[in-house]
């Protein structure tokens, strides 16, 4: 019995190593694009859905107004999602500078307010390329011209671009930055391997006509989350190989890690809730296998207190997990210019086991809090 279980544990470990090798290959396949940002001609609509963001929205708007993209080609629509603070007033104060405010006024309860907000903004938009970000994000002045330059040069139908955390105030937040970079790297690497699995809505661009061609958020609008990944997968099904990842430092969008464990777990449960709706069932099966790998690590760590054979098995699994995760993360953190954070992997790797098993269970079985609402 123990021999069979040990074989299964090692088999799952081998599968995880193969996945990481696949991801390493995918990241390496992504080259820094040679872009020209002169004579750009695409009409862009920048979309933001905001709810109770009075502490952040002003900085985000100032960064948008500081973009070096031609002003006559840029439309900015910010949707106020029933904020109870001064978010709408702050947005409204920028009207003389061309910032458009759209206020949601739905009286009936929705499960996906964000998708509704984005869809309504797209209806009003005049741009050909929709560029989405969040109300608490920061970006450099070349961000938009870099995204559009990639769009005009490579002609993808959708562009996933990098997102990272910054201005960390604690070890917990630095650990999140490393873990979040791992997630961003997974999405980028799949695209590098000519597949699409995940992306982040804080830095996502797509053609307006393609959004409508795939039916927008129809079919995925019953989930609170998924305005990014689930839309990506709808587009990937219609346009295989036409989604790009913009591996360029000027394209990075910056945001903040969660300040405490409760908010972190709520966020990750929200992200995990989308997984069962992935169109590519091979990706779902792969995620289940990785969850089982982490579960085997947890079981072996506990069983090791009673039988040293399980402890030896746990140490073997952890060795390969740490070694190949480090090999995957090093070039990613080098891209983000945060290589020093890789040293935290010795702490993150065992913590990640507990978190991954918990989120995998709870993300698909319980409701969660998001922006002051309980959703699913």
C-alpha positions as CSV (number, residue, x, y, z in Angstrom):
1,X,0.0,0.0,0.0
2,X,2.8,2.4,1.0
3,X,4.8,1.5,-2.1
4,X,1.8,2.2,-4.4
5,X,1.1,5.5,-2.7
6,X,4.8,6.4,-2.9
7,X,4.7,5.7,-6.6
8,X,1.7,7.9,-7.1
9,X,3.3,10.7,-5.1
10,X,6.5,10.5,-7.3
11,X,4.4,10.3,-10.4
12,X,2.6,13.6,-9.5
13,X,6.0,15.1,-8.7
14,X,7.3,14.1,-12.1
15,X,4.2,15.6,-13.7
16,X,4.7,18.9,-11.8
17,X,8.4,19.0,-12.9
18,X,7.3,18.5,-16.5
19,X,4.8,21.3,-16.2
20,X,7.5,23.6,-14.9
21,X,9.8,22.6,-17.8
22,X,7.0,23.4,-20.2
23,X,6.5,26.8,-18.6
24,X,10.2,27.6,-18.6
25,X,10.3,26.8,-22.3
26,X,7.2,29.0,-22.9
27,X,8.7,32.0,-21.1
28,X,12.0,31.7,-23.0
29,X,10.0,31.6,-26.3
30,X,8.6,35.0,-25.6
31,X,11.1,37.6,-27.0
32,X,11.1,41.3,-26.2
33,X,9.3,42.7,-29.3
34,X,10.9,45.3,-31.5
35,X,8.3,48.1,-31.5
36,X,7.9,51.4,-33.1
37,X,5.7,53.9,-31.3
38,X,5.9,56.6,-33.9
39,X,2.9,57.3,-36.1
40,X,0.5,55.2,-34.1
41,X,-3.0,55.4,-35.5
42,X,-5.3,53.1,-33.5
43,X,-8.3,54.7,-31.7
44,X,-8.1,53.4,-28.1
45,X,-10.8,53.2,-25.4
46,X,-9.3,52.8,-22.0
47,X,-11.8,51.0,-19.6
48,X,-11.8,51.1,-15.8
49,X,-14.5,49.7,-13.5
50,X,-14.2,51.4,-10.1
51,X,-15.9,50.8,-6.8
52,X,-15.0,52.7,-3.6
53,X,-11.5,53.6,-4.8
54,X,-11.3,57.2,-3.5
55,X,-7.8,56.4,-2.1
56,X,-6.4,55.3,-5.4
57,X,-8.4,56.5,-8.4
58,X,-6.8,60.0,-8.5
59,X,-3.3,58.6,-8.9
60,X,-4.5,56.1,-11.6
61,X,-6.1,59.0,-13.6
62,X,-3.0,61.1,-13.3
63,X,-0.9,58.3,-14.8
64,X,-3.4,57.9,-17.6
65,X,-3.3,61.6,-18.4
66,X,0.5,61.5,-18.4
67,X,0.6,58.9,-21.2
68,X,2.6,59.8,-24.3
69,X,-0.1,58.4,-26.5
70,X,-1.8,60.9,-28.9
71,X,-4.7,62.5,-27.0
72,X,-6.9,62.6,-30.0
73,X,-6.7,58.8,-30.3
74,X,-7.5,58.1,-26.7
75,X,-10.9,57.8,-25.0
76,X,-11.1,57.1,-21.2
77,X,-14.3,55.7,-19.7
78,X,-14.4,55.0,-16.0
79,X,-17.5,53.2,-14.7
80,X,-18.5,53.9,-11.1
81,X,-19.9,50.7,-9.7
82,X,-22.3,52.0,-7.0
83,X,-19.5,53.5,-4.9
84,X,-20.5,54.7,-1.5
85,X,-17.5,57.0,-1.1
86,X,-16.3,60.0,-3.2
87,X,-15.0,57.9,-6.1
88,X,-17.6,59.3,-8.6
89,X,-16.9,62.9,-7.5
90,X,-13.2,62.4,-8.1
91,X,-13.7,61.0,-11.5
92,X,-16.2,63.8,-12.4
93,X,-13.6,66.4,-11.5
94,X,-11.5,65.2,-14.4
95,X,-14.2,65.8,-17.0
96,X,-12.5,68.9,-18.4
97,X,-9.5,66.8,-19.2
98,X,-11.5,64.3,-21.2
99,X,-12.3,61.6,-18.5
100,X,-15.8,60.2,-19.1
101,X,-17.8,59.0,-16.1
102,X,-20.5,56.3,-16.5
103,X,-22.5,55.5,-13.4
104,X,-24.2,52.2,-13.0
105,X,-27.8,52.4,-11.7
106,X,-29.0,48.8,-11.7
107,X,-31.6,48.3,-9.0
108,X,-31.8,44.5,-9.3
109,X,-29.0,42.5,-7.7
110,X,-26.3,41.2,-10.0
111,X,-23.6,38.6,-9.4
112,X,-21.1,40.2,-11.9
113,X,-21.2,43.9,-11.5
114,X,-17.7,44.3,-13.0
115,X,-18.6,42.5,-16.2
116,X,-21.7,44.6,-16.5
117,X,-19.7,47.8,-16.0
118,X,-17.2,46.8,-18.7
119,X,-19.9,45.7,-21.1
120,X,-21.7,49.0,-20.7
121,X,-18.6,51.0,-21.2
122,X,-17.8,49.1,-24.4
123,X,-21.3,49.9,-25.7
124,X,-20.5,53.6,-25.4
125,X,-16.9,53.3,-26.6
126,X,-15.7,54.8,-29.9
127,X,-12.3,53.0,-30.0
128,X,-11.2,50.0,-32.0
129,X,-8.9,48.7,-29.3
130,X,-10.2,48.2,-25.7
131,X,-7.6,48.5,-23.0
132,X,-8.6,47.5,-19.6
133,X,-7.0,48.2,-16.2
134,X,-8.0,48.7,-12.6
135,X,-8.7,51.7,-10.5
136,X,-5.9,51.1,-8.1
137,X,-3.1,50.6,-10.7
138,X,-0.1,52.6,-11.7
139,X,1.7,52.7,-15.0
140,X,4.6,54.5,-16.7
141,X,4.1,57.2,-19.4
142,X,5.0,54.8,-22.2
143,X,2.6,52.0,-21.1
144,X,-0.2,52.7,-23.6
145,X,2.0,53.5,-26.6
146,X,3.9,50.3,-26.0
147,X,0.7,48.2,-25.9
148,X,-0.6,49.9,-29.1
149,X,2.8,49.6,-30.8
150,X,2.7,45.8,-30.1
151,X,-0.9,45.7,-31.4
152,X,0.0,47.5,-34.7
153,X,3.2,45.6,-35.2
154,X,2.2,42.0,-34.3
155,X,-1.6,42.3,-35.0
156,X,-2.9,40.1,-32.2
157,X,-6.6,40.1,-31.5
158,X,-5.9,40.2,-27.7
159,X,-2.9,41.3,-25.7
160,X,-2.1,40.1,-22.2
161,X,0.5,42.3,-20.6
162,X,2.5,42.1,-17.3
163,X,1.3,43.1,-13.9
164,X,3.3,43.1,-10.7
165,X,3.1,44.3,-7.1
166,X,5.1,47.2,-5.8
167,X,5.7,49.4,-2.7
168,X,5.5,46.4,-0.4
169,X,5.4,47.2,3.3
170,X,6.0,43.8,4.9
171,X,7.4,40.3,4.4
172,X,3.9,39.0,3.7
173,X,3.5,41.5,0.9
174,X,6.9,40.6,-0.6
175,X,5.9,36.9,-0.5
176,X,2.7,37.8,-2.4
177,X,4.8,39.6,-5.1
178,X,6.8,36.5,-5.7
179,X,3.7,34.3,-5.8
180,X,1.9,36.7,-8.0
181,X,4.8,36.8,-10.4
182,X,4.6,33.0,-10.6
183,X,0.9,33.3,-11.7
184,X,1.7,36.0,-14.2
185,X,4.5,33.9,-15.5
186,X,2.2,30.9,-16.0
187,X,-0.2,32.9,-18.2
188,X,2.7,34.4,-20.2
189,X,4.4,31.0,-20.6
190,X,1.2,29.3,-21.9
191,X,1.0,32.1,-24.5
192,X,4.6,31.6,-25.3
193,X,3.8,27.9,-26.0
194,X,0.9,29.0,-28.3
195,X,-1.8,28.3,-25.9
196,X,-3.9,30.5,-23.6
197,X,-4.8,29.7,-20.0
198,X,-4.7,32.8,-17.7
199,X,-4.2,36.5,-17.8
200,X,-4.9,39.5,-15.6
201,X,-7.6,42.1,-16.2
202,X,-5.4,44.9,-14.8
203,X,-3.5,44.9,-18.1
204,X,-5.5,43.4,-20.9
205,X,-6.3,44.7,-24.4
206,X,-8.6,43.3,-27.1
207,X,-10.2,44.4,-30.3
208,X,-13.8,45.7,-29.9
209,X,-15.1,43.7,-32.8
210,X,-13.6,40.5,-31.4
211,X,-15.3,41.1,-28.1
212,X,-18.7,41.2,-29.8
213,X,-17.8,38.4,-32.2
214,X,-17.3,35.9,-29.2
215,X,-20.5,37.1,-27.6
216,X,-18.8,39.4,-25.0
217,X,-19.4,38.0,-21.5
218,X,-22.4,36.0,-22.5
219,X,-22.2,32.5,-21.0
220,X,-19.7,33.6,-18.2
221,X,-21.8,36.5,-16.8
222,X,-23.1,34.4,-13.9
223,X,-19.8,34.4,-12.2
224,X,-18.6,37.5,-10.3
225,X,-15.0,37.1,-11.6
226,X,-13.7,36.1,-15.0
227,X,-13.8,39.3,-17.1
228,X,-10.2,38.5,-18.0
229,X,-9.4,34.8,-18.0
230,X,-12.7,33.5,-19.2
231,X,-12.9,36.1,-21.9
232,X,-9.4,35.2,-22.9
233,X,-10.4,31.6,-23.3
234,X,-13.4,32.5,-25.4
235,X,-11.1,34.5,-27.7
236,X,-8.5,31.7,-27.8
237,X,-11.1,29.2,-28.9
238,X,-12.1,31.5,-31.9
239,X,-8.6,32.8,-32.7
240,X,-6.0,30.1,-31.7
241,X,-2.5,31.5,-31.8
242,X,-3.7,35.1,-32.2
243,X,-3.2,36.1,-28.5
244,X,0.0,37.8,-27.6
245,X,1.9,38.5,-24.3
246,X,3.7,41.8,-24.3
247,X,7.1,41.0,-22.7
248,X,8.3,44.6,-22.4
249,X,9.2,46.5,-19.3
250,X,7.4,49.7,-20.4
251,X,4.2,47.6,-20.6
252,X,4.1,46.7,-16.9
253,X,1.2,47.8,-14.7
254,X,1.8,48.1,-11.0
255,X,-0.6,47.4,-8.2
256,X,-0.5,46.5,-4.5
257,X,-0.5,43.3,-2.6
258,X,-3.2,42.6,0.0
259,X,-2.4,43.9,3.4
260,X,-3.6,40.9,5.4
261,X,-4.3,37.2,5.1
262,X,-8.1,37.5,5.1
263,X,-8.1,39.8,2.0
264,X,-5.5,37.7,0.3
265,X,-7.5,34.5,0.7
266,X,-10.7,36.2,-0.4
267,X,-8.9,37.4,-3.6
268,X,-7.4,34.0,-4.3
269,X,-10.7,32.2,-3.8
270,X,-12.3,34.6,-6.2
271,X,-9.6,33.8,-8.8
272,X,-10.0,30.0,-8.1
273,X,-13.7,30.2,-8.6
274,X,-13.2,30.7,-12.4
275,X,-11.3,27.4,-12.9
276,X,-14.2,25.1,-13.4
277,X,-15.4,27.3,-16.3
278,X,-12.2,27.1,-18.3
279,X,-13.0,26.1,-21.9
280,X,-9.8,24.1,-22.3
281,X,-10.5,21.1,-20.1
282,X,-6.8,19.9,-20.5
283,X,-5.9,23.0,-18.4
284,X,-8.5,22.1,-15.8
285,X,-7.2,18.5,-15.6
286,X,-3.6,19.8,-15.3
287,X,-4.7,22.2,-12.5
288,X,-6.4,19.2,-10.7
289,X,-3.1,17.2,-11.0
290,X,-1.1,20.0,-9.5
291,X,-3.6,20.3,-6.7
292,X,-3.2,16.6,-6.0
293,X,0.6,17.0,-6.0
294,X,0.3,19.7,-3.4
295,X,-2.2,17.5,-1.4
296,X,0.3,14.6,-1.5
297,X,3.0,17.0,-0.1
298,X,0.7,17.9,2.7
299,X,-0.2,14.3,3.5
300,X,3.5,13.2,3.4
301,X,4.5,16.0,5.7
302,X,2.0,15.0,8.3
303,X,2.5,11.3,7.8
304,X,6.3,11.8,8.2
305,X,5.8,12.3,11.9
306,X,4.6,8.7,12.2
307,X,6.7,7.0,9.5
308,X,10.1,8.2,8.3
309,X,9.5,6.8,4.9
310,X,6.9,9.5,4.2
311,X,9.2,12.2,5.5
312,X,11.9,11.0,3.0
313,X,9.3,11.1,0.3
314,X,8.3,14.6,1.3
315,X,11.9,15.8,1.2
316,X,12.4,14.4,-2.2
317,X,9.2,16.1,-3.5
318,X,10.2,19.4,-2.0
319,X,13.7,19.3,-3.5
320,X,12.3,19.0,-7.0
321,X,9.5,21.5,-6.3
322,X,12.0,24.1,-5.0
323,X,14.6,23.5,-7.7
324,X,12.3,23.8,-10.7
325,X,10.2,26.6,-9.3
326,X,13.4,28.6,-8.8
327,X,14.5,27.9,-12.3
328,X,11.1,29.1,-13.6
329,X,11.0,32.2,-11.4
330,X,14.5,33.5,-11.9
331,X,14.0,34.8,-15.5
332,X,10.6,36.2,-14.6
333,X,11.9,38.1,-11.6
334,X,14.8,39.3,-13.7
335,X,12.2,40.7,-16.2
336,X,10.5,42.5,-13.3
337,X,13.9,43.6,-11.9
338,X,13.1,41.9,-8.6
339,X,15.6,39.0,-8.6
340,X,16.3,39.5,-4.9
341,X,12.8,38.2,-4.1
342,X,13.6,34.7,-5.4
343,X,15.5,34.1,-2.1
344,X,12.1,34.2,-0.4
345,X,11.1,31.0,-2.3
346,X,12.5,28.9,0.6
347,X,9.7,30.4,2.7
348,X,7.0,30.6,0.0
349,X,7.4,27.1,-1.3
350,X,6.2,25.2,1.8
351,X,3.6,27.9,2.6
352,X,2.3,27.6,-1.0
353,X,1.3,24.0,-0.3
354,X,-1.2,24.9,2.4
355,X,-2.5,27.9,0.5
356,X,-2.9,25.9,-2.8
357,X,-4.8,23.0,-1.2
358,X,-7.1,25.4,0.8
359,X,-7.9,27.7,-2.1
360,X,-8.5,24.8,-4.4
361,X,-11.1,23.5,-2.1
362,X,-12.8,26.7,-0.9
363,X,-12.6,28.6,-4.2
364,X,-15.2,26.3,-5.8
365,X,-17.4,25.5,-2.8
366,X,-18.2,28.8,-1.0
367,X,-19.2,32.4,-1.6
368,X,-16.6,35.1,-1.0
369,X,-16.5,38.8,-0.2
370,X,-15.5,41.2,-3.0
371,X,-15.8,45.0,-2.9
372,X,-18.2,44.9,0.0
373,X,-20.4,42.3,-1.6
374,X,-20.9,38.6,-1.0
375,X,-20.7,36.9,-4.4
376,X,-19.9,33.5,-6.0
